[in-house]
Amino acid sequence: MRPPILDPLFAPLSALPGVGPRTAQLFARLLDAAPGEARVLDLLFHLPHTGIDRRARPTIADAVPGEVVTLTVRVTAHRPPPPGRSRAPYRVLVEDETGDVTLVFFSMVQTRLDKMLPLGAERLVSGRIELWDGRRQMVHPDRVLDPAEAEKLPPVEPVYGLTEGLSARYVTRIAGAALDRLPELPEWQDAAWLRRAGFPVFGEAMRGVHQPADMTPFLPEAPARRRLAYDELLATQLALALMRAQGRRKAGRSIAGDGRLTGAIRAALPFALTASQEKAVADIAGDLASPHRMVRLLQGDVGSGKTVVALMAMASAAEGGRQAALMAPTEILARQHHARLAPLAAAAGIEVGLLTGRDKGAERAETLARLASGDLKLVVGTHALFQEAVAFADLGLAVIDEQHRFGVHQRFALGRKGEAVDLLVMTATPIPRSLVLSYFGDMDVSLLTEKPAGRRPIDTRAVPLDRMDDVVAGLQRALAGGARAYWVCPLVAESETLDVAAAEERHAVLRQIFGDTVGLVHGKMPGRDKDAAMAAFQRGETKILVATTVIEVGVDVPEATIMVIEHAERFGLAQLHQLRGRVGRGAAQSSCVLLYKAPLGEVAKARLGVIRATEDGFRIAEEDLKLRGEGEILGTRQSGAPDFKLAQLALDADLIAAARDDARLILERDPKLTSPRGEALRLLLYLFERDEAIRLVRAG
């Protein structure tokens, strides 16, 4: 049960004065409150990103053009637009003893202006001073107040992200009402750490950011902002540490393989494992043999050979007499993993089953029966694997591919299919170290840093869209020489339907040039049609595959040597890197063409510059973090991974390690969180909705 002291924060926003049913809906949209209504807490965690400094109070003569100023003036003249020119602005002349300023209003009703700025009245006006034809003017002042209401003008006005229908002033007022609901909470941070870091208490930090006295709270190093970021990071690290401790406490079962099956697979491989693959295989074998449960992240760039490492781990589980399952995020990827693993496993005399949502009838029933009896030792599938109907005789190892597509808690669902199941999680999304700590802090990490021998660098070029004809001519020459190409269509909006329309349109255009050799694959196609399109491309029946980003992860056609990415400026760095990684998988020279719409903005220019300069996924990920922030890199909108509201990992990476160390120390000293600080930390976990961790404390 959530402690009652937090109830005012978890109350709906409609409980605040001034929030009606319509504006509650607008707040729900603004604050991404799903499901249902936004809460007081959601608004408090919606921090202003900057402020408007209204402290400058010069005379008119001293007001600097281009700056926001607050002037004390007297209204001297109204100048309505001439008759018949209703679109012309309405001007009001105001002055002080040093000069005058024209206030300019468009589409404003005269009666309202007469009331707001009556002739001869004294007023405070606040806004940006500009020069027009050598004269000072202020277009649509932000504030016009009677001097008696001067205290209503904050020294610094917070600037919030908004949605249509909610004004800046209204959101500021409701945020103030939300602050009034903030209870006095006990301190959960270590007193010595707070003094050393110079951090204020939680309530003071929250008020300092929402009701700033100056511009300090908006600086990257601002103590108030950093305090709140650290609270969120500590809540996450403590939750992860509790999950890790729970996993460690749950007795594992030692799976000691004899090397018979892994040796046979090794002998069947057409290449030698890289040094980092060998280390990962050894680390995993050590984890499987230990009496503790394995929770390990296998992180490797595109084409670094994670699948082979996963197969060796699964074969080790089979050697120990147990079962292993590999779960992939899409059906295309599950079927491809199966096609790649089955022949290698067959060399060691092991059969690999396949289970996806599309399997029906007798075939599915037979697979389920063989998993339940233990006759089938290895299986590859989609999330269909952790449906209720699926039972294992003795699942010992769960391998989860592209972990961020499933989310932090979902990864345990497959683990619950057996007793003391070891967990190996894989990702080809290169993740900066700071993000590994924040999203996977409860895991051991193995890195695959080399590419297999024989891989050649990919020639990457950026070409403006107006040279599309040159790209098509180049494709014609390459296809005549036996090449195959992907053509990835642009991200249109947050809408798969629009993405599909763009792909279908490009497919139609290319078919007019290349005929039946052009295939199409997108996420809205039925599974069988997708598989058929991929199979035709793999066999070489189609030479160009037009696709949406459905091919981003894992699709493997070594004969494909050309990747065209249309409107490359719309994609993030990590996505561009993943897409480029679909080529360069064979011995032939490969190329990637980034088609962009000129002129490029600064961020897009920087992004395309990085992707051309390097194929190092980890460097690309660090640059992506600087350019876009962590949510984009991990796709957290879809993933269920922690979505940070207060911490900005590009700015607060140093705090993650501190939070991780602090969480470890806390649990060493107070594993049940029963001390006074432990009780306060329970509040922190509830506040940041890491409730799963509280259940672990109780259960543990």
N, C-alpha and C positions, 0 to 999 in steps of 0.2 A: 504493500500500500504506500502511495506517495505521501510524505509527511504533510500534514495540514498547513504548515507555515508557507508551503509553496502554492497553495490553492489560488491565491489572488493572481499569480502569474499564469496559471493554466486555465483561468476563466476566459470565456469568449470575449473578443473585442467589443461585441455588442453590449457587454456589461458596462462599458465606459460611457460617460455622458457625451452626447453628440455623435454617437455611432448608431445609425439606423440600419434596417435590413438591407437597403440598397448599397450603402457605403461598406457594410460588413462584407458583402459579396465582392466589392472592388478590392478591399483589403485582402480577402482570401486569394484573389488573383495576383495582387502585387507581391504577397508574401509566400506565394506558392504553397498555400496551406492545403494539403491533401491528406485524408479526405475531410471535407466539411469546412468548418469556420475557422478563421485565423484567431489566435489567442493573444493575450496581452504579451506573453513571452516572445511570440513571433515578431511583434512590432519592436520590442526592446532589442532583439537581436538583429533588427534591420538597421544597422548603423548608418549615419550620414557619411558620405564619402568625402565631402569637403564642406567648407562654410563660406558665407559671404560676410566679409568684415565690414561692419557698419560703424566702427569706432572713430573713423576720420571725420572730424567736425570743423572743417575749415570755413573761412569766409568765401564768398563767391570768387573774389579776385584770386584767392590762393588755391582754389580747387584745381587739381591737375587733371587735364583731359585724359580719358581712358580709365580713370580710377572710380571706384564706388565711394561716394561721399554722402554725408548727411548734413543738410543745410537748414539753417533757421532763416525763413524768408517771409516777406509780406506780399500778398497778391495785389498786383497793380493794374492788370488789364486782361480781358478775355478777347480772343480773336477767332471767331468761328470761321469755318470754310466759306468761301464766296457762294452765293446762290447758284444752284445747278451743278455744284462740284462736291457732291456728298462724299466722294472718296478722298478728298483733300483732308489733311490733318486739322484738328482743332488745337489752337495754340493758346497757352496761358503764360503771361509774363509775370515773373516774380523777381524780387530784388532784396538786397540788404544794403547796408551803408557803403559797400565796396563795389557794387555792380549789379548786373541782372542776368537772369537765365530764362530761356524759353522752355516751358514744359510742353512736350508734343504728345498728342493722343490721337490714335486712329480708331475709327468706328466707335466712338464713345458718345453716349447720349448727353446733350447739353444740360438737361436738368440735373443729371447726376454730377456733372462737373461744377455746376453752380453751387450745389450743396457741399461738394467736397472742398472746393476752392473758392469761397465767396470773396468778392472784391473787398480789399482792405484788411482781410483776416491774416493773422500770423499762422504759419504752418511749418512743420518739420517735413522735408521731402528727402527721400533717400533713393539713390540710384546712380547710374554711371553717367558721368559728365562727358559730353562729346563736343567737338568743334564742327560747326556747319557754316560754310561761307564766312569763316572768321568769327562767328558768334557762338557763345556757349549755349548748349541745349541739353535737355535730359528727356529721352524718349520713354514714355510710359514709366514714370517713377515706380519703383517697387513698393514704396510705402509713402503715404501722405497722412500725417497725423496732426491733431491739435496739440500744441506744446504741453497741455495738461495731461496728455496720454503718453508722454515721452517714455515712461517706464515700460510701455508695451513694446518698445523697439529693442530687441535683444542686441547686445554689443556685437555678437557674431551669430548669424542666422544659419542653422544647419541645412545642408543640401542633401535630400534623400533621393534615392531612386523612386520614380513615380510610375503610375499607370493611368491611362485615360480615365478621367472622371474624378481623380483625386488631386487637389491642388497642393502646392508646397506648404502653404500656410496652414491648411487644414491638417496635413500629416504631422507637421510640427506641433500643432495644438494637441492632437490625440496622443502623440508620443509623450508630451508633458503629462497628460492624464494617466498614461501607462506608468510613467516614472513615479507618480503619486502612489501607485499600488505596490511599489517595490518594498518588500518587508526587510527589516534589519536581520541579516543572515549571519550566523557564526562564521569566523574566519577558517577556511579550509587550507589556506596556504601556510607554509612554514614561515614563522616570524622572521628568522634570520635571513631567509631568501628574499622576503619582501623588502627588508631594510637594504640589503645589498643591491637589489635591482631597482630600488627607488619606486616601487609600485604602490599606488593608493589602495584602499580597501575596495571590495567589489562594487558596493553601492555608489561610492564616490567616483569610481572609474566610469560607471554607467552614466551617471549624471554629467560628468565632465565631457563625455563624448556627445550626448544628446543635447546638452545645454551649455555649450562651450563659452568660456569667458574671453578666450582669445583663439588664435589659429593653431596653437600648439597641439591639440588633440588630433589634428589631421596630418601631422608629421609622421613618417614611417617609424621613428624611434620614440614616439609619444608614450610616456609611462601609462596613461589611462588605457590607450588602445592595446598596448603590449600586455597589460595586466589581463584584460579580457581575453586576448588571444591565448595567453598562457593557461587561463582557466579551462578554455575549451580543449587545448592540447592535452592538459593533464587529465581531464575527464576521459578523453579517448585513450591515452596511454594506460590509465588505470584500468579501464574496461578491457583493453587488450591483454594487459598483464594478468588480470583475473581469469580471462579466457585461457591464457597460456598455462597458468597455475592449475586450473581445473583439468586441462588436457594432460598435464604432467602427472597430476594426482591420480587421474584415472589410470589404473594399472594397464600398461600395454601388454602385448604378448610377443615374446621374442620369436621372430621368424628367421631362422638360421638356414640359409640355402647352402647346398653343397657345391654350387658352381657348375653343375651338370648342364642345365638348360641355358644359363647365361653364356657358358663356354661355347655351346653349339651355335647360339645366335651370333656371338662375336666372330666365330669362324666363317659364318655365312655372309657377314657384312662385306660389301665390295670396297671398303675403305677402313683405315685405322681411326680409332676414336681420338679426338683432340685431347690435349692435356687437361683442359677444364671439364671436358666430358668425363674423362677418367676420374677426376677428383669428385665430381658430382655423383658418379656411380658408386664410388667408395664411401662417400658421406651417407648416401641413402642406404647402402648395405649395412653400414654401422648402425644407423637409426633403426632399421628393421630388426637387427639382431638384439638391440638393447631392450630392457624390460619396460622402457617408457614409450609412450605413444609418439610417433613422428608427426610433426606439423612443420613441413618444409616448403619454402617457395623456390622453385627452379625458374630463374629469370635468364632469358637468353634472347639476343637480338634475332631478327628475321634470318632464318637459314642457319642458325647456330647448332642445330641438331638436338633439340629438346626431346623430340619424339622417340629417338633411339634410346636416350637416357630413361625415358618413361617405360619403354618396352623392357629394358634390362631390370628395372625395379619390379615390373609386373611379373617377369620371369622368376625373379628371386622369391616373390610371394608364392608362385606356383611350386617352386622347389621345396618350400617349407610346407607344402600341402594345403595352402589356403588359396582363396580366389582374389582376383584384382579386377577393378573396373575403371575405365577411362571415360570421363564425361566431357563432351565438347559442346560449345554454345549453339552451334547450328547443325542442321542435318547434313549440309554439304561437307562440313568439316568432319563430322562423325564418320561419314561414309569414306571420306578420303583417308582419315586415320586408319580405318579398318582395312582399306585397300593396301595401305603401305605396311601395316604391321603384320597382317595375316601371313604373307609369304615368308617374312623373316622368322615369325614364330613357328611356322610349319617346318622350317629347317631344324628346329629343336623338337619337333613332334608335338607342338602345342596348337590347339585350335583356338581361334579368336571369334567370339560371337558378336553379333551386331543387334542393337535394340534402339529403335527410334519411334517417335510418335506415329509414324506412317505404317509401321509393321502391323499387319492384321492377320486374323484367322489362324490356321494350323501352324504356319511358320512361327508366329509370335508365341503361340501356346507351347510349341516345342522348345523354343529358347528359354521361356520362363521355367518350364519343367526341368530343363537341364541345369539351369542356374540353381534352382531350389534343391536338386539332388546332389549338386557338387560335381556332376559329370563335366560341366563346362567351367573351365578354370579362369579364362580371361574373356572380358566383354568390353566392347566400345559402344557408346550410345550418347544420346542427348539427355536433357533433364528428365526424359521418360524413365531413366534408370532409378530415380528416387520416388517414383509413383508407388502407391500402396501395394499394387498387385505384384510388384517385383520383390521376390524374396531370394536371399542367397543362402547356400548351405553354410558357408564360413568365409565371409568377406574379410580379407586381411588388409587390403590396400585400396584406397580410393585416389585416383589421379584426376585432377580437375584442370582442364585446359582453358586458357584465357579467363582466369579467375575473376577479373573485374567485371565480366559480363554477368556474373552470378551474384556477387555481393558477399560481404564478410560473413553474415550468419548462414546464408544458404549453403555455404561449403560444408557445414556440419550435417546437413540433411542426409547426404549420401553416407557419411561416416556413421550415422545411426542405423544403417542397414546391417551392421555386424557387431561383433563384440571386440572392443579395443581396436578399432580400425585405424591404421596409419594413414596419414593424409599427405599427398604430394600435390602441390598447386603449381601450375605452370603459367607463365605469361610471356608473350613475345613483344608486349608493349614495353619498351625500355622505360624504366621508372627511375627518376633521380633518387639518390640515397635518402634525401629528406622525406620523399613520399613513401619509400619502402618502409621507413620507420613509422610513419604516421598511419599507413593503411595496413601494413603487415607486421606491426610491432610484436605480434605474438608468435612469429615464425622464425625458424632458422632459414638462412638464405644461401643458395648455391647459384653462382653466376657462371654462365657460359660466355666467355669473352672472345673466343676465336671463331672464325668461319671455317668450315671444312676445306681441306686442300682442294685446289683446282678452281675455286670460285674467283671470277675476275671482277674488277671494279665495273660499276655501271656508269656509262657515259650519260650524264644528266644535263639537259639543256632547257632553258626557258625561252619560249617563243610567243610573240604576241598573236592574239586570235586573228588579226587581219592577215597573217601569213598561213592560214589554215590550208590554202591550196598547195603550198610548198610541202606541208606535212603529209597531205594526202598523196602527192606525187612521190614523196620519199617512201611512203608505205607501199605504193604500187611496185616500186623497184625492189623493196625488201621481200615482199610476198612472192614476187617472181623468182627470187632466190631461195624460196622455201621457208621463209620466216613465218612466225605466228605473232599476233599482237593483241593486247588488251586495249580497249578504249573506254576509259572510265568517265562517266558523265557527271556534271556538276551537282553539288549539293544546292538545291533550289531554295529551300526554306526548312523549317522544322516540320516537313511534311513529306512522308514517303510517297504519297500520291503524286506530288509535283516532281519528285526525283524520277519516278517511273515514267512520267510523261516526257521528261527531258531525254531519258534513255531511249524511249520508243521513237521519238522524233529523230535522234541521231542515227538510230538503227535504220530507219527508213531512208535517210539521206545516203548513208554508206552503202546500203543495198543497191541504190541506183548506180553507184560507181563500181562496186565489187561483186554484185549479184549474190548468189546463194552462199557464198563463202563467209557471209557475216551472220554470226549468232547473237543471241540476246539473253541476258540473265538478270533478274532483279528480284527483290525480296517479296513482291506480291504474287509471283508465279507459284502455281502448285508445285509441291516438292518433286514430283516425277518429272515435270517439265524442266525444272532447274537442273536436275541430275542429267536429263537427256542433253540439255544445252552444254553442260560441262563436259559430258562424255564425248560429244561430237567434236568439241574443241580439243580435248585430250587426244582423240584419235586423228586429228588433223583434217576432219571432214569440213569443219569451218576454220578459217584462217584468222578472222578478227572476231573477238568476243566483246560486244558492247555490254557494259555492266554498270550498275550502281555500286555503292561501296559494299554490297553484299560479298564481293570478292576480297575485301580488305584483309581478312584474317585467314591464313592457312592454306588457301588454294594453291596447289602445286602442279604446274605443267612445265617441266624442264625445257621443253621445246619452245616455249613462249619467250621471245627475246626483246620485244618492244612493248613499252607501257606508255600510252598517251593519256594524260590527265587533263581533261577539259575544265577551264575555269579553275586552275590550280590555286588561284588567290583565295578561293572560298574555303579551302581545306586547311586544317591545322597541320603543324609540322609532323606530329606523331602519325597522323593519318597518311600524309604524303609519303613518309618513310615506310609505313606498312604496305602501301600500295606499290611503291617502287620495288619492295622486296618480293613481289610476285614474279619478277623477272630476275635474270642473273643466277638462276638455279641450276643451269647446265654448264657445259664447258665453253659454249659459244659466247662471243661478245654481245652484251645486251645494252639497250639504251632506254632512257626515260625522257619523254618530251612533256614539259610543263607548259600547257597553253594558258596564257593569261590575258585578261582584258586590260588594256592600257587606258589611262595611266594608273600605276600601282600606288596605293597608300604606303606610308612608311612601314607599318607592321608587315604588310604583305610582301613588300620589297625585302625586308629583313628575313622573312620566313623563306622565301625562294632562294635568297642568297645562302642561307645556312644549308638548305637541302642540296644545293649544287656543290657546296664546299666539302661536305663530309658524308660518309655512309655510317659513321659511328653512332649507333642508336642512342647511346647514353649521353653523348654530347648534344645530340639533337633534342633529347628529352629535357636536358637542363635549359637549353635555349627556349624550348616550348614553354617551360615553366615561367621563364622571365617574360615571355611575350603574351602569354594567355592565362596563366594560373592553373591550379591543380585540377579543377573540376573538368576542364576540357581534356586534359591528358588521359585521365582514367575513365572518362565518360561517366562520371559519377551520377549524372542526371538519371541514367538508366540503370545504374549498377547496384544501388542500395549500399554502396560504400559510404563511409562517413562524409557528409557534405559540410565542410566547414563554413560557418556563418561569420565568425569573428576573426579567426586566424587567417592570415594570408601567407601561404607557405613560401612564396618568393621572398617575403620580408621576414618571416618568423622561423626560418629553418633552424636557426641556432637554438630556439626555444624547445624544439622537438626533442633533441638529445637530452636537454635538462629535464623535460617532463618525463622522459622515459626512465632516466636515472632515479628521479624522485618517486615515480610509481613503483619501481623495483624496491627501493628502500622502505617505502610505506608498507608494502606487503611482507617484507622481511620482518619488520617490527610489529605489525598489526594486521595479520592476514585476514582477520574477521572484521576489520574496521569497527572495533568496539571502543577504542580510546576516544577522548573528546575530539581530537582531530579526525579520527576515523568516522565518527558520527557526522561531522561536518562534511567530510568527503562523500558520504552517502548522499547528502543533499546536492552536492556538485554533480554526482552521477545522474540523479533524477532531473536536475536542472537542464543538463545537456542531453537528456533522454538516452542515456546509456543504461537503461533499466535492466537489460539482459545481464549486466554485470552484477547488479544487486541480487538477482535470482541465484547467480552462481555463488555469491557470498553465503546466502542462506542455505543453498543445497550442499555446499562444500563442507 
